[in-house]
Amino acid sequence: MLKTGIMMTEKLKLHVKAVLFVGLMFAVHRAGSQIYIEKGPVGALKGAEIMIYGPDLSQMVVPYARIKGSPFWKDQWQLASLYSEDKHIGTVPVKINLVTNEIHFLQNDQELVATDENKITAIIFHPGRDTSLVTAAFMKDLSKYAIDNRDLNVVVQVMNYGKYELLKYTNRKVSSADSLFGTQKRYFFKDEVSYFLKSDNIVQGVKKLSQENFYELIPALTTTAHRKWINDNKINFRREEDIVRFLNFYNSQLKH
């Protein structure tokens, strides 16, 4: 076992699979048609190849390196504490795959992927090796909290803490386009970002970042005092960082 890692025991029930055996499916839209990209079992991501399936069911092998960008939230390994509900599973170097919503981690210098059976519900990143501090936090599988029965078995970033929390879901997809002279396809990652508001164990989708939408989700924002603070601090509800600023202020007021 690792002193600061995930113990490979039945008690913790952390079953893992090597990246070698992970099959990934990506959806790509092109000129009104759809193609599918499947990662082949070729070891680590850097050396992997993918199979392209077109509308005519033709196929070709493309090196993974030809896809511009990265599937990970951060390319560098970062120390993170993993939790299943309120149970601490372990603390290991982690990378989050935004394409597959999988948690990659290092065990004895080997890259592994946690399975759904691990029931990881929270990933807390730390600076360096200081586990007393938090640099970023993510949650996984919030389906039971969704008021519209939405499937939220995905990794979302927690942008702030408090009674009202802004959650950010980055759906990283693979897109394609013709090269300059149309001789070959270019493949690249493209993000689709959506937001949710979590409060009292209820998760609601935010249609779009706007003042009207947040006034609807949090009716108390329409009070004169809150409107004044919003105006005085030039809060733009179309900007993620401004919403975080306001929610931090609003949550602090609820404590009194």
CORLIN-V992288 format. One record per backbone hydrogen bond with DSSP energy under -1.0 kcal/mol. CO is the residue of the C=O (numbers start at 1). NH is the residue of the N-H. If there is no record, write none. Layout:
# CORLIN-V992288
CO_NH + CO_NH
This chain:
# CORLIN-V992288
7_9 + 9_13 + 13_15 + 15_115 + 17_113 + 18_21 + 19_22 + 24_39 + 26_37 + 28_35 + 30_33 + 33_30 + 35_28 + 36_53 + 37_26 + 38_51 + 40_42 + 45_48 + 48_64 + 49_40 + 50_62 + 51_38 + 52_60 + 53_36 + 54_57 + 58_54 + 60_52 + 62_50 + 63_66 + 64_67 + 68_189 + 71_98 + 78_94 + 79_126 + 80_92 + 81_124 + 82_89 + 82_90 + 83_121 + 83_122 + 84_87 + 87_84 + 90_82 + 92_80 + 93_106 + 94_78 + 95_104 + 96_73 + 97_101 + 98_172 + 102_97 + 103_114 + 104_95 + 105_112 + 107_110 + 110_107 + 111_19 + 112_105 + 113_17 + 115_118 + 116_119 + 121_140 + 122_83 + 123_138 + 124_81 + 125_135 + 127_130 + 129_131 + 130_133 + 136_125 + 137_158 + 138_123 + 139_156 + 142_145 + 143_146 + 145_203 + 146_149 + 152_142 + 152_154 + 154_141 + 156_139 + 157_168 + 165_198 + 166_159 + 167_196 + 168_157 + 169_194 + 171_192 + 173_190 + 175_188 + 177_186 + 179_182 + 184_179 + 186_177 + 187_68 + 188_175 + 190_173 + 192_171 + 194_169 + 195_206 + 196_167 + 197_204 + 198_165 + 199_202 + 202_199 + 203_147 + 204_197 + 210_214 + 211_215 + 212_216 + 213_217 + 214_218 + 218_221 + 219_222 + 220_223 + 223_227 + 224_228 + 225_229 + 226_230 + 227_231 + 228_232 + 229_233 + 230_235 + 231_234 + 236_239 + 239_243 + 240_244 + 241_245 + 242_246 + 243_247 + 244_248 + 245_249 + 246_250 + 247_251 + 248_252 + 249_253 + 250_254 + 253_256
